[in-house]
Amino acid sequence: MKHQINIEDGRHLRSMKTRNKIINAAHHVFLKEGFQNTTIKQIIEQAKTGYGTAYGHFKGKDDLLIILMEDVMNQFFEIAHTPFFPATREEAKQIIQGQVLEFLKIAENEREIMKVFSEAIGLSQTINQKWEEIRQRFIQSITKDITYSQVKGLARTDLKAEVVARSWFFSNEMYQWEIVFKKNDYTLEEIAHTLTTMYVDAIYLD
């Protein structure tokens, strides 16, 4: 029985190594070729594996890019899930500004693969749908934080939390893509401070 477990563990380990090798190869090819020009053939050649092996792990290049997208987005989600229990307006502002700045830093650090994501969102319905799911996760997280602030008497209650959350997310998303494509000359700190100040002044009570 122990021998059988060892064999199965060995197979699982080899399978995981192969899977990771294909993902790393896909990352390399996507960065080099972009989404549209990348083919499974290029990926398996880079990974030094076969079609059967690749398709045993992934459905196609869309599937591979989604895995890479989730990996990058998990960095953003870690920031979005920063504990948010402010006792004052100023404390809320400090937490929010810190989140925005870290969010923008990731966009800057992951610029090249984010460019591939942007291209793919416009070309693949599957990836576009995945991006919409990611958006909704962020909006739900922001809605939760706004609701907390409303319940604690820190934020206006005449505003619908989810509507505010959507507006706040899309403002941040716009600057995320501007940073990815180098469309402005402002520092990340300037953007984070300005966005946060406008947001906090709009919904938080004095």
C-alpha positions as CSV (number, residue, x, y, z in Angstrom):
1,M,0.0,0.0,0.0
2,K,2.8,2.4,0.9
3,H,4.6,1.5,-2.4
4,Q,1.4,2.4,-4.3
5,I,1.1,5.7,-2.5
6,N,4.7,6.5,-3.4
7,I,4.1,5.8,-7.0
8,E,1.0,8.0,-7.1
9,D,2.9,10.8,-5.3
10,G,5.7,10.5,-7.9
11,R,3.2,10.7,-10.7
12,H,1.5,13.7,-9.2
13,L,4.8,15.5,-8.7
14,R,5.8,14.9,-12.3
15,S,2.4,16.1,-13.5
16,M,2.7,19.3,-11.5
17,K,6.2,19.9,-12.8
18,T,5.0,19.4,-16.4
19,R,2.1,21.7,-15.8
20,N,4.3,24.4,-14.4
21,K,6.7,24.0,-17.2
22,I,3.9,24.6,-19.7
23,I,2.6,27.6,-17.8
24,N,6.1,29.1,-17.7
25,A,6.6,28.5,-21.4
26,A,3.2,30.2,-22.1
27,H,4.3,33.2,-20.1
28,H,7.5,33.5,-22.1
29,V,5.7,33.1,-25.5
30,F,2.9,35.5,-24.6
31,L,5.4,38.2,-23.6
32,K,7.3,37.7,-26.8
33,E,4.4,37.3,-29.3
34,G,1.4,38.9,-27.7
35,F,-1.9,37.0,-27.3
36,Q,-3.1,36.9,-30.9
37,N,0.1,35.7,-32.4
38,T,0.8,33.0,-29.8
39,T,0.1,29.4,-30.7
40,I,0.0,26.2,-28.8
41,K,2.7,24.9,-31.1
42,Q,5.0,27.7,-29.9
43,I,4.2,27.0,-26.3
44,I,4.9,23.3,-26.5
45,E,8.1,23.9,-28.3
46,Q,9.2,26.3,-25.6
47,A,8.1,23.8,-23.0
48,K,9.7,20.9,-24.9
49,T,6.6,18.7,-24.5
50,G,4.0,17.3,-26.9
51,Y,0.5,18.3,-27.9
52,G,-1.1,15.4,-26.0
53,T,0.7,16.4,-22.8
54,A,-0.2,20.1,-23.2
55,Y,-3.9,19.4,-23.9
56,G,-4.0,16.9,-21.1
57,H,-3.4,19.9,-18.8
58,F,-5.0,22.8,-20.6
59,K,-7.8,23.4,-23.1
60,G,-5.8,25.9,-25.2
61,K,-4.1,29.2,-25.0
62,D,-7.1,31.0,-23.5
63,D,-7.0,28.6,-20.6
64,L,-3.3,29.2,-20.1
65,L,-3.6,33.0,-20.2
66,I,-6.4,32.8,-17.6
67,I,-4.1,31.0,-15.3
68,L,-1.5,33.7,-15.7
69,M,-4.2,36.4,-15.2
70,E,-5.4,34.8,-12.0
71,D,-1.8,34.6,-10.7
72,V,-1.3,38.4,-11.3
73,M,-4.8,39.2,-10.0
74,N,-4.2,37.4,-6.8
75,Q,-1.6,40.1,-6.0
76,F,-4.3,42.7,-6.5
77,F,-6.8,40.7,-4.4
78,E,-4.3,40.5,-1.5
79,I,-4.4,44.3,-1.4
80,A,-8.1,44.4,-1.8
81,H,-8.5,42.1,1.2
82,T,-6.4,44.2,3.5
83,P,-8.3,44.3,6.9
84,F,-10.5,47.4,6.8
85,F,-11.8,48.4,10.2
86,P,-11.1,52.1,10.4
87,A,-12.3,54.0,13.5
88,T,-12.0,57.5,11.9
89,R,-12.2,59.1,8.5
90,E,-8.5,59.8,8.5
91,E,-7.7,56.2,9.3
92,A,-9.9,55.1,6.4
93,K,-8.1,57.5,4.1
94,Q,-4.7,56.2,5.1
95,I,-5.7,52.6,4.5
96,I,-7.4,53.4,1.2
97,Q,-4.5,55.5,-0.1
98,G,-2.1,52.7,0.8
99,Q,-4.2,50.2,-1.1
100,V,-4.4,52.4,-4.2
101,L,-0.7,53.0,-4.2
102,E,0.1,49.2,-4.0
103,F,-2.5,48.5,-6.7
104,L,-0.8,50.9,-9.0
105,K,2.6,49.5,-8.2
106,I,1.5,46.1,-9.3
107,A,0.2,47.5,-12.6
108,E,3.6,49.0,-13.1
109,N,5.6,45.9,-12.1
110,E,3.4,43.6,-14.2
111,R,3.2,46.0,-17.2
112,E,4.3,43.6,-19.9
113,I,1.9,40.7,-19.1
114,M,-0.9,43.2,-18.4
115,K,-0.5,44.4,-22.0
116,V,-1.2,40.9,-23.1
117,F,-4.2,40.7,-20.8
118,S,-5.6,43.9,-22.4
119,E,-5.1,42.6,-25.9
120,A,-6.8,39.2,-25.0
121,I,-9.8,40.9,-23.3
122,G,-10.5,42.5,-26.6
123,L,-10.1,39.3,-28.6
124,S,-11.4,36.4,-26.5
125,Q,-14.9,36.1,-25.1
126,T,-13.6,33.6,-22.6
127,I,-11.0,36.0,-21.3
128,N,-13.3,39.0,-21.4
129,Q,-15.8,37.0,-19.3
130,K,-13.0,36.1,-16.8
131,W,-12.1,39.8,-16.5
132,E,-15.7,40.6,-15.8
133,E,-15.7,38.0,-13.0
134,I,-12.5,39.6,-11.6
135,R,-14.1,43.0,-11.7
136,Q,-17.1,41.8,-9.8
137,R,-14.9,40.3,-7.1
138,F,-13.2,43.6,-6.6
139,I,-16.5,45.5,-6.6
140,Q,-17.9,43.1,-4.0
141,S,-14.9,43.6,-1.8
142,I,-15.1,47.4,-2.1
143,T,-18.9,47.3,-1.4
144,K,-18.2,45.4,1.8
145,D,-15.7,48.1,3.0
146,I,-18.1,50.9,2.1
147,T,-20.9,49.2,3.9
148,Y,-18.7,48.8,7.0
149,S,-17.9,52.6,7.0
150,Q,-21.7,53.4,6.6
151,V,-22.6,51.1,9.5
152,K,-20.0,52.7,11.7
153,G,-21.2,56.2,10.9
154,L,-18.1,57.2,8.9
155,A,-19.6,57.4,5.4
156,R,-22.7,58.8,3.9
157,T,-25.7,56.5,3.9
158,D,-27.7,58.3,1.2
159,L,-25.4,56.7,-1.4
160,K,-25.8,53.1,-2.6
161,A,-22.7,51.2,-1.5
162,E,-22.4,49.1,-4.7
163,V,-22.9,52.0,-7.0
164,V,-20.1,53.9,-5.2
165,A,-18.0,50.8,-5.3
166,R,-18.4,50.4,-9.0
167,S,-17.4,54.0,-9.6
168,W,-14.4,53.7,-7.3
169,F,-13.2,50.5,-9.0
170,F,-13.5,51.8,-12.5
171,S,-11.6,55.0,-11.6
172,N,-8.7,52.8,-10.3
173,E,-9.0,50.5,-13.3
174,M,-8.6,53.4,-15.7
175,Y,-5.4,54.5,-14.1
176,Q,-4.2,51.0,-13.9
177,W,-4.3,50.7,-17.7
178,E,-2.9,54.2,-18.2
179,I,0.1,53.1,-16.1
180,V,0.4,49.9,-18.1
181,F,0.5,51.8,-21.4
182,K,2.5,54.7,-20.0
183,K,-0.3,57.3,-20.8
184,N,0.5,59.8,-18.1
185,D,3.5,61.4,-16.5
186,Y,2.2,61.6,-12.9
187,T,3.9,59.7,-10.2
188,L,2.1,56.8,-8.6
189,E,2.0,58.7,-5.3
190,E,0.4,61.7,-7.0
191,I,-2.3,59.5,-8.6
192,A,-3.0,57.6,-5.4
193,H,-3.2,60.8,-3.3
194,T,-5.5,62.5,-5.8
195,L,-7.8,59.6,-6.3
196,T,-8.1,58.8,-2.6
197,T,-8.7,62.4,-1.6
198,M,-11.5,62.9,-4.1
199,Y,-13.1,59.6,-3.1
200,V,-12.9,60.1,0.7
201,D,-14.1,63.7,0.4
202,A,-17.1,62.5,-1.6
203,I,-18.4,59.8,0.7
204,Y,-16.8,60.1,4.1
205,L,-18.3,62.4,6.8
206,D,-16.3,65.1,8.6
